[in-house]
Amino acid sequence: MDIAGHLQKYSEPGEIRIGEETYKKLQDKTNFKESKSIDGVRTYLYQNL
């Protein structure tokens, strides 16, 4: 499933939202928090603290 367009659609300006597959590949998960599921896919939102 191509979820990139859906991630963009459900994100607010200035947000970085990624799917679970991408999240799992990150070495540094700092500042990413689990967010709402989109089309059954877990998403993670970057929060610049």
N, CA, C and O atoms as CSV, one atom per row, in Angstrom:
chain,resi,resn,atom,element,x,y,z
A,1,MET,N,N,0.836,-1.177,0.000
A,1,MET,CA,C,0.000,0.000,0.000
A,1,MET,C,C,0.882,1.241,0.000
A,1,MET,O,O,1.857,1.316,0.747
A,2,ASP,N,N,0.545,2.196,-0.821
A,2,ASP,CA,C,1.266,3.467,-0.841
A,2,ASP,C,C,0.588,4.409,0.137
A,2,ASP,O,O,-0.463,4.977,-0.161
A,3,ILE,N,N,1.184,4.570,1.288
A,3,ILE,CA,C,0.555,5.369,2.336
A,3,ILE,C,C,1.106,6.793,2.392
A,3,ILE,O,O,0.600,7.611,3.160
A,4,ALA,N,N,2.124,7.109,1.601
A,4,ALA,CA,C,2.770,8.426,1.667
A,4,ALA,C,C,1.768,9.560,1.497
A,4,ALA,O,O,1.809,10.540,2.242
A,5,GLY,N,N,0.884,9.440,0.539
A,5,GLY,CA,C,-0.109,10.490,0.323
A,5,GLY,C,C,-1.053,10.645,1.502
A,5,GLY,O,O,-1.481,11.754,1.823
A,6,HIS,N,N,-1.374,9.536,2.143
A,6,HIS,CA,C,-2.265,9.583,3.298
A,6,HIS,C,C,-1.557,10.216,4.492
A,6,HIS,O,O,-2.176,10.956,5.257
A,7,LEU,N,N,-0.272,9.934,4.657
A,7,LEU,CA,C,0.491,10.560,5.743
A,7,LEU,C,C,0.495,12.066,5.562
A,7,LEU,O,O,0.324,12.812,6.525
A,8,GLN,N,N,0.687,12.510,4.340
A,8,GLN,CA,C,0.705,13.942,4.048
A,8,GLN,C,C,-0.671,14.553,4.298
A,8,GLN,O,O,-0.776,15.629,4.885
A,9,LYS,N,N,-1.712,13.877,3.859
A,9,LYS,CA,C,-3.086,14.377,3.992
A,9,LYS,C,C,-3.465,14.592,5.456
A,9,LYS,O,O,-4.137,15.570,5.783
A,10,TYR,N,N,-3.045,13.695,6.331
A,10,TYR,CA,C,-3.445,13.766,7.734
A,10,TYR,C,C,-2.472,14.542,8.610
A,10,TYR,O,O,-2.685,14.648,9.818
A,11,SER,N,N,-1.421,15.081,8.031
A,11,SER,CA,C,-0.444,15.855,8.800
A,11,SER,C,C,-0.768,17.340,8.754
A,11,SER,O,O,-1.305,17.854,7.773
A,12,GLU,N,N,-0.430,18.001,9.827
A,12,GLU,CA,C,-0.570,19.450,9.895
A,12,GLU,C,C,0.694,20.096,9.331
A,12,GLU,O,O,1.739,19.447,9.270
A,13,PRO,N,N,0.617,21.363,8.917
A,13,PRO,CA,C,1.823,22.050,8.441
A,13,PRO,C,C,2.926,21.992,9.497
A,13,PRO,O,O,2.681,22.242,10.677
A,14,GLY,N,N,4.116,21.667,9.071
A,14,GLY,CA,C,5.269,21.615,9.968
A,14,GLY,C,C,5.472,20.277,10.654
A,14,GLY,O,O,6.471,20.097,11.350
A,15,GLU,N,N,4.552,19.328,10.480
A,15,GLU,CA,C,4.691,18.022,11.105
A,15,GLU,C,C,5.468,17.062,10.213
A,15,GLU,O,O,5.444,17.163,8.987
A,16,ILE,N,N,6.150,16.140,10.857
A,16,ILE,CA,C,6.797,15.036,10.156
A,16,ILE,C,C,6.145,13.767,10.690
A,16,ILE,O,O,6.284,13.437,11.868
A,17,ARG,N,N,5.434,13.059,9.820
A,17,ARG,CA,C,4.735,11.839,10.215
A,17,ARG,C,C,5.260,10.707,9.336
A,17,ARG,O,O,5.326,10.838,8.114
A,18,ILE,N,N,5.632,9.596,9.968
A,18,ILE,CA,C,6.160,8.450,9.224
A,18,ILE,C,C,5.391,7.185,9.602
A,18,ILE,O,O,4.784,7.111,10.670
A,19,GLY,N,N,5.425,6.212,8.730
A,19,GLY,CA,C,4.781,4.930,8.995
A,19,GLY,C,C,5.682,4.014,9.804
A,19,GLY,O,O,6.871,4.279,9.986
A,20,GLU,N,N,5.089,2.935,10.283
A,20,GLU,CA,C,5.807,2.002,11.156
A,20,GLU,C,C,7.010,1.358,10.464
A,20,GLU,O,O,8.047,1.154,11.095
A,21,GLU,N,N,6.884,1.042,9.196
A,21,GLU,CA,C,7.986,0.413,8.468
A,21,GLU,C,C,9.214,1.319,8.460
A,21,GLU,O,O,10.334,0.856,8.675
A,22,THR,N,N,9.002,2.597,8.214
A,22,THR,CA,C,10.112,3.561,8.233
A,22,THR,C,C,10.635,3.748,9.648
A,22,THR,O,O,11.847,3.796,9.861
A,23,TYR,N,N,9.737,3.853,10.610
A,23,TYR,CA,C,10.120,4.040,12.005
A,23,TYR,C,C,11.064,2.939,12.477
A,23,TYR,O,O,12.055,3.212,13.153
A,24,LYS,N,N,10.754,1.706,12.120
A,24,LYS,CA,C,11.571,0.570,12.543
A,24,LYS,C,C,12.993,0.641,11.989
A,24,LYS,O,O,13.910,0.066,12.577
A,25,LYS,N,N,13.190,1.333,10.873
A,25,LYS,CA,C,14.507,1.431,10.244
A,25,LYS,C,C,15.352,2.566,10.802
A,25,LYS,O,O,16.548,2.642,10.518
A,26,LEU,N,N,14.752,3.449,11.591
A,26,LEU,CA,C,15.492,4.573,12.156
A,26,LEU,C,C,16.487,4.103,13.208
A,26,LEU,O,O,16.171,3.247,14.033
A,27,GLN,N,N,17.667,4.656,13.174
A,27,GLN,CA,C,18.635,4.378,14.227
A,27,GLN,C,C,18.332,5.228,15.452
A,27,GLN,O,O,18.425,4.755,16.585
A,28,ASP,N,N,17.970,6.477,15.220
A,28,ASP,CA,C,17.672,7.401,16.319
A,28,ASP,C,C,16.177,7.712,16.306
A,28,ASP,O,O,15.692,8.444,15.442
A,29,LYS,N,N,15.465,7.158,17.257
A,29,LYS,CA,C,14.018,7.352,17.334
A,29,LYS,C,C,13.641,8.479,18.295
A,29,LYS,O,O,12.466,8.678,18.602
A,30,THR,N,N,14.652,9.212,18.765
A,30,THR,CA,C,14.426,10.323,19.673
A,30,THR,C,C,13.446,11.307,19.047
A,30,THR,O,O,13.536,11.622,17.861
A,31,ASN,N,N,12.528,11.777,19.842
A,31,ASN,CA,C,11.529,12.782,19.459
A,31,ASN,C,C,10.404,12.251,18.584
A,31,ASN,O,O,9.541,13.032,18.182
A,32,PHE,N,N,10.371,10.959,18.268
A,32,PHE,CA,C,9.239,10.386,17.551
A,32,PHE,C,C,8.320,9.730,18.575
A,32,PHE,O,O,8.763,8.926,19.395
A,33,LYS,N,N,7.049,10.076,18.521
A,33,LYS,CA,C,6.043,9.516,19.418
A,33,LYS,C,C,4.979,8.810,18.585
A,33,LYS,O,O,4.609,9.286,17.512
A,34,GLU,N,N,4.483,7.664,19.083
A,34,GLU,CA,C,3.426,6.964,18.367
A,34,GLU,C,C,2.203,7.864,18.265
A,34,GLU,O,O,1.838,8.551,19.219
A,35,SER,N,N,1.585,7.850,17.112
A,35,SER,CA,C,0.433,8.700,16.839
A,35,SER,C,C,-0.720,7.837,16.350
A,35,SER,O,O,-0.700,6.615,16.501
A,36,LYS,N,N,-1.711,8.469,15.772
A,36,LYS,CA,C,-2.898,7.741,15.301
A,36,LYS,C,C,-2.562,6.822,14.137
A,36,LYS,O,O,-1.636,7.078,13.367
A,37,SER,N,N,-3.329,5.752,14.028
A,37,SER,CA,C,-3.193,4.845,12.887
A,37,SER,C,C,-3.906,5.449,11.687
A,37,SER,O,O,-4.969,6.055,11.821
A,38,ILE,N,N,-3.321,5.280,10.534
A,38,ILE,CA,C,-3.916,5.749,9.285
A,38,ILE,C,C,-4.050,4.550,8.370
A,38,ILE,O,O,-3.059,3.902,8.034
A,39,ASP,N,N,-5.263,4.258,7.971
A,39,ASP,CA,C,-5.547,3.100,7.111
A,39,ASP,C,C,-4.958,1.811,7.674
A,39,ASP,O,O,-4.462,0.967,6.928
A,40,GLY,N,N,-5.018,1.669,9.001
A,40,GLY,CA,C,-4.540,0.466,9.658
A,40,GLY,C,C,-3.035,0.403,9.851
A,40,GLY,O,O,-2.512,-0.624,10.285
A,41,VAL,N,N,-2.333,1.478,9.537
A,41,VAL,CA,C,-0.872,1.528,9.688
A,41,VAL,C,C,-0.535,2.443,10.858
A,41,VAL,O,O,-0.995,3.583,10.912
A,42,ARG,N,N,0.268,1.943,11.795
A,42,ARG,CA,C,0.723,2.794,12.904
A,42,ARG,C,C,1.584,3.916,12.337
A,42,ARG,O,O,2.379,3.706,11.421
A,43,THR,N,N,1.413,5.099,12.892
A,43,THR,CA,C,2.241,6.223,12.464
A,43,THR,C,C,2.941,6.826,13.665
A,43,THR,O,O,2.530,6.646,14.811
A,44,TYR,N,N,3.999,7.539,13.370
A,44,TYR,CA,C,4.817,8.175,14.396
A,44,TYR,C,C,5.042,9.619,14.000
A,44,TYR,O,O,5.335,9.925,12.844
A,45,LEU,N,N,4.902,10.503,14.977
A,45,LEU,CA,C,4.974,11.925,14.754
A,45,LEU,C,C,6.239,12.483,15.407
A,45,LEU,O,O,6.535,12.203,16.568
A,46,TYR,N,N,6.973,13.276,14.631
A,46,TYR,CA,C,8.185,13.913,15.156
A,46,TYR,C,C,7.784,15.103,15.982
A,46,TYR,O,O,7.004,15.946,15.538
A,47,GLN,N,N,8.320,15.177,17.195
A,47,GLN,CA,C,8.076,16.311,18.077
A,47,GLN,C,C,9.400,16.938,18.446
A,47,GLN,O,O,10.197,16.355,19.182
A,48,ASN,N,N,9.626,18.128,17.930
A,48,ASN,CA,C,10.854,18.848,18.232
A,48,ASN,C,C,10.715,19.485,19.608
A,48,ASN,O,O,10.053,20.509,19.777
A,49,LEU,N,N,11.357,18.850,20.588
A,49,LEU,CA,C,11.209,19.314,21.970
A,49,LEU,C,C,12.148,20.424,22.302
A,49,LEU,O,O,12.143,20.921,23.428
